[in-house]
Amino acid sequence: MGTKSLKDQNYLFQSIPATEWERLFEHLEEIDLPLGKVLYEPGTKMRHVYFPSTAIVSLLYALENGSSAEIAVVGNEGVVGISIFMGGESTSSRAVVQSAGRGYRIKSSIFLEEFNRAGPVMHLLLRYTQALITQMSQTAVCNRHHTLDQQFCRWLLLSLDRLSTNELIMTQELIANMLGVRREGVTEAALKMQKAGLIKYARGHISILDRLGLESRTCECYQVVKSEYDRLLPLKMAV
């Protein structure tokens, strides 16, 4: 794969200047990211940084009783493993592939070396981290103050923004784990959306039929997050 076509796989790649890109691209390894694959666990040393291209990765916080809740999603707009360049080799969250696809990884040591040059890559990653923190903060607000239907719409839209298609491969059980709710609640919300003609759901496959309809039913949290990504990462294509 040529450097140009590889750059098109992830929006952060597109934002890296030519000189820095020449240093990095030969170290990138394309990998499969199957549904449910765990990229890292809490407290473990993170050996790679991941750039999804057609997959979506969920950052989850797991409780001692085994339950979990999603704190952010990362797709072709971003990178998984910000702890590497934010001063730590591990994190308290868990990274799991929530929608299967492909992506790229690079050894943490190589990526950290580029970050520590304190050049364009560092500034790009700090802007991305600010956008990611906004998503995490807004997710916490949404989960506390908005209905499950609104949360489900927000989650669908954020996922859709991070894919190049209108299709999601996702089980109701996994969605429930992401949102930190009962599976029955997700089933009810999905049926409502399907009855309204917004989505089609069958056997873990979600097709988005009416994006504008989803946007009209979600809360303001979605637009807050999207606006911050668009502001901080101007090369990210508007949906």
RANOR-V599041 format. One record per residue. RES is the residue in three letters. SS is DSSP state (helix for helix, strand for strand, loop for the rest). PHI is phi in whole degrees, -180 to 180 (NA if undefined). D_FIRST is the distance of its C-alpha to the first C-alpha in Angstrom with 2 decimals. Layout:
res: [RES/RES]
ss: [SS/SS]
phi: [PHI/PHI]
d_first: [D_FIRST/D_FIRST]
This chain:
res: [MET/GLY/THR/LYS/SER/LEU/LYS/ASP/GLN/ASN/TYR/LEU/PHE/GLN/SER/ILE/PRO/ALA/THR/GLU/TRP/GLU/ARG/LEU/PHE/GLU/HIS/LEU/GLU/GLU/ILE/ASP/LEU/PRO/LEU/GLY/LYS/VAL/LEU/TYR/GLU/PRO/GLY/THR/LYS/MET/ARG/HIS/VAL/TYR/PHE/PRO/SER/THR/ALA/ILE/VAL/SER/LEU/LEU/TYR/ALA/LEU/GLU/ASN/GLY/SER/SER/ALA/GLU/ILE/ALA/VAL/VAL/GLY/ASN/GLU/GLY/VAL/VAL/GLY/ILE/SER/ILE/PHE/MET/GLY/GLY/GLU/SER/THR/SER/SER/ARG/ALA/VAL/VAL/GLN/SER/ALA/GLY/ARG/GLY/TYR/ARG/ILE/LYS/SER/SER/ILE/PHE/LEU/GLU/GLU/PHE/ASN/ARG/ALA/GLY/PRO/VAL/MET/HIS/LEU/LEU/LEU/ARG/TYR/THR/GLN/ALA/LEU/ILE/THR/GLN/MET/SER/GLN/THR/ALA/VAL/CYS/ASN/ARG/HIS/HIS/THR/LEU/ASP/GLN/GLN/PHE/CYS/ARG/TRP/LEU/LEU/LEU/SER/LEU/ASP/ARG/LEU/SER/THR/ASN/GLU/LEU/ILE/MET/THR/GLN/GLU/LEU/ILE/ALA/ASN/MET/LEU/GLY/VAL/ARG/ARG/GLU/GLY/VAL/THR/GLU/ALA/ALA/LEU/LYS/MET/GLN/LYS/ALA/GLY/LEU/ILE/LYS/TYR/ALA/ARG/GLY/HIS/ILE/SER/ILE/LEU/ASP/ARG/LEU/GLY/LEU/GLU/SER/ARG/THR/CYS/GLU/CYS/TYR/GLN/VAL/VAL/LYS/SER/GLU/TYR/ASP/ARG/LEU/LEU/PRO/LEU/LYS/MET/ALA/VAL]
ss: [loop/loop/helix/helix/helix/helix/helix/loop/loop/loop/helix/helix/helix/helix/helix/loop/loop/helix/helix/helix/helix/helix/helix/helix/helix/helix/helix/loop/strand/strand/strand/strand/strand/loop/loop/loop/loop/strand/strand/strand/loop/loop/loop/loop/loop/loop/loop/strand/strand/strand/strand/strand/loop/loop/loop/strand/strand/strand/strand/strand/strand/strand/loop/loop/loop/loop/loop/strand/strand/strand/strand/strand/strand/strand/loop/loop/loop/loop/loop/strand/loop/helix/helix/helix/loop/loop/loop/loop/loop/loop/loop/loop/loop/strand/strand/strand/strand/strand/strand/loop/strand/strand/strand/strand/strand/strand/strand/helix/helix/helix/helix/helix/helix/helix/helix/loop/loop/loop/loop/helix/helix/helix/helix/helix/helix/helix/helix/helix/helix/helix/helix/helix/helix/helix/helix/helix/helix/helix/helix/helix/helix/helix/helix/helix/helix/loop/loop/helix/helix/helix/helix/helix/helix/helix/helix/helix/helix/helix/helix/helix/helix/loop/loop/loop/loop/loop/strand/strand/strand/loop/loop/helix/helix/helix/helix/helix/helix/helix/helix/loop/loop/loop/helix/helix/helix/helix/helix/helix/helix/helix/helix/helix/helix/helix/helix/loop/loop/loop/strand/strand/strand/strand/loop/loop/strand/strand/strand/strand/loop/loop/helix/helix/helix/helix/helix/helix/helix/loop/loop/helix/helix/helix/helix/helix/helix/helix/helix/helix/helix/helix/helix/helix/loop/loop/loop/loop/loop/loop/loop]
phi: [NA/-73/-64/-66/-67/-66/-60/-72/-78/-148/-64/-67/-57/-63/-91/-83/-60/-57/-62/-67/-62/-60/-74/-97/-62/-70/-94/-79/-118/-77/-139/-80/-126/-71/-55/89/-65/-93/-85/-160/-109/-57/82/-90/-68/-93/-88/-135/-108/-115/-121/-63/-117/-117/-108/-124/-112/-102/-97/-121/-111/-101/-91/-63/-81/97/-77/-149/-148/-77/-110/-171/-123/-131/-134/-75/-93/-151/-138/-108/123/-64/-61/-59/-103/-103/107/-144/-101/-145/-145/-87/-99/-120/-112/-131/-71/-100/-140/-64/175/-131/-168/-131/-135/-142/-61/-58/-63/-69/-68/-65/-61/-67/-59/-74/-70/58/-113/-59/-65/-60/-66/-62/-69/-69/-65/-62/-62/-62/-64/-66/-63/-61/-62/-62/-65/-70/-62/-63/-65/-63/-65/-88/-116/-117/-71/-62/-60/-66/-63/-64/-63/-59/-63/-62/-67/-63/-65/-62/-63/-105/-128/-97/-129/-101/-116/-124/-102/-160/-84/-64/-63/-68/-61/-61/-64/-64/-84/70/-129/-74/-61/-61/-66/-67/-59/-63/-65/-64/-64/-61/-66/-70/-62/-81/79/-88/-139/-125/-126/-158/50/78/-114/-110/-110/-85/-100/-142/-64/-62/-64/-64/-63/-73/-102/-87/-93/-70/-59/-61/-68/-60/-67/-62/-63/-70/-64/-65/-72/-86/-124/-62/-80/-68/-66/-69/-80]
d_first: [0.00/3.82/6.65/8.32/6.56/6.40/9.94/11.01/10.96/14.07/16.92/17.61/14.26/15.30/18.64/17.75/18.83/16.86/18.80/18.39/14.69/14.29/16.36/14.58/10.78/10.85/13.17/11.30/11.15/10.01/13.33/15.58/18.37/21.18/24.31/26.75/24.62/26.25/24.05/27.18/30.93/33.62/34.71/32.02/30.04/26.56/24.21/20.93/20.02/18.01/16.01/16.20/13.93/15.75/18.47/21.66/23.36/27.11/29.05/32.41/35.70/37.56/41.35/43.57/44.74/41.25/40.66/37.77/36.73/33.52/33.41/30.03/26.79/23.29/20.30/17.47/19.96/20.36/20.30/22.27/24.29/26.16/28.96/27.04/27.47/30.69/32.75/32.50/30.56/31.54/32.50/35.13/32.78/30.67/27.06/26.46/23.81/25.84/23.42/20.90/17.17/14.10/13.35/12.48/15.11/16.20/19.47/22.35/23.78/20.82/20.59/24.39/24.54/22.52/24.74/27.82/27.14/28.69/26.51/24.39/22.38/25.75/27.16/24.24/24.51/28.27/28.13/25.84/28.31/31.18/29.66/29.10/32.70/33.89/32.27/33.96/37.27/37.24/36.44/39.52/41.64/40.48/41.15/44.60/45.80/44.14/44.50/42.21/41.44/40.35/38.28/36.60/35.78/34.45/32.25/30.90/30.19/28.48/26.25/25.58/24.60/21.82/20.24/18.76/21.33/25.09/25.00/25.71/26.11/28.96/32.35/35.56/36.29/33.10/33.82/37.34/36.17/33.94/36.85/39.45/41.64/43.14/41.22/44.08/43.50/39.87/41.06/43.66/41.32/38.73/41.56/42.83/39.50/39.16/42.76/42.17/39.29/36.70/34.59/34.47/34.44/34.53/33.74/31.43/29.54/30.17/29.58/30.40/32.74/34.32/32.53/35.41/37.84/36.15/36.23/39.93/40.73/38.96/40.54/39.87/37.68/34.56/35.01/35.85/32.55/30.48/32.40/31.81/28.03/28.10/30.47/28.70/25.08/25.58/21.94/21.84/22.16/25.56/25.84]
